[in-house]
C-alpha cells in the first residue's frame, strides 16, 4: 500500500488505513451477555485458540505472512438446552464486533527493526507529528508497559500445593500476608531477564515509573535494571484482595472454600472471594490509575510493575474485554493466553510500522521474555465494540428467559384495554 494514497483500501474493522498491513485475521469471538449462556468459562469455539487464529500462529512462528488472511468461518457451536447458542450464525454480531487485527508478526517486526536499526521507542522522537503530537493534558500516554512481578514465595507455595505438597505452608509462612511475599531466586532471575528484554526491545528510559507497594512488585522493579529509574510506589496498583482466601493453598481452596470456587466458575468476572474483591472491583481502581496517567503523563512513556489480576483489569478497561472474553481467556489451556510471572503487556498509540499516532491506545503485544514459547509477541490492533439497538437485541436473544409477565397492565397511553 502507498501511505500517500488517500484512496487506498481501509480496514474492514476501522476507518483508519493500515499502511503495509501484512495480515488480517479474526482473533476472538465473544458474546455480550455470554456469562448467562454456559457459565463455565468455556470458549464459544472450542476448536480454535482463545487468543489467536491458526493463521496468526503461523505468522508468529516466523513463517511467511500471507498478504491477506481471510476471516475464518466460526466453528458451529452446540450448547445445552439452557437456551444458549445453537449455530454460529446467531453469533454474527459478536464475530464482527470483537475481532482483532494482526498487523505485524515476529518476522515482520524483525524486518522493520533491521531496516530502521531502531528500537520501537525511537519512533516516538522521529515519527509523531500533527495535532496529537502536541496535545496537552488529557491525552493518553504514548506508551504503557505493564510488567508482572517475578515468581514469589506465594506463587511457588501454591504451585507446590496443587500437587499435594504443603511443605511450604509452615506456621511462619501462613502468618504472612500476601503483600509481604518476597521473590524466589527464580523470580529474581525472571525480573532480570525481563528488564534486559525491555532495554533491548522497547528502551531504557521512561518518563514515569510506577510500582505496586507490595514487596514482590518493588523487588521486581529494582531487579529490572533500568538506568536512572525513579519509582513511584502506588497502593492503588496492589494485587486483588483475596479476603479470607489470602495466602491459602490449593488444597484449602478446593476444600474449605469449595462453594466459593464453584461460584467462581459461574461468573469469574463478578465473583469475589469472601471478604475480597471481584475483578470488576479492581477495574474501578484501574480507572483511577488511567485517569491519573491522562492527567500527569500525557504523551509520555510509562512503565508499571504490578500483578497478574491487576494486569487483567488493565486489559478489561483498555481493550474493553467483555465478560465472555475474560472467561474464555481465564479457562484457556494455551500458555500464550496467560499472564505469567515476568510477562509484559505493551500498549501504544503509535502504529508500530508507520509511526502514525492515534488518540487512544490502539495496538498491543504480549511477551514472556524468560519463556519465549509463552509469548505471542506480535502486534495486534484492537478497537472498542459499539452496538446498534438491533445488534443488542440480537445478542440478548440468545439468553433464555424463564420468568415472564404479561403486558396487560402496562399503560402506554395509546392502547385501550
Secondary structure, DSSP 4 states (H G I P E B T S, - for coil): --TT-TTS---SS-SS--TT-----------TTGGGTTSS---SSTTS-SS--HHHHHHHTTSPPPS--PPPPPPP----TTT---SGGGGHHHHHHS--EEEE-HHHHHHHHHHHT--GGGHHHHT--SGGGG--TTSPPSEEEEEE---BHHHHHHHHHTTT--TT--HHHHTS-GGGPPBPHHHHHHHHHHHHHHHHHT-S--SEEEEESSHHHHHHHHHT--TT--EEEEGGGPPPP-GGGTT--HHHHTTTTHHHHHHHHH-TTT-B-TTS-BHHHHHHHHHHHHHHHHHH-TTSEEEEEE-HHHHHHHHHHHS---HHHHHHHHH---GGGS--TT-EEEEESB-TTT--B-SS--EEEEE-TTSGGG----EEE-------HHHHHHHHTTS-------STT---SS---
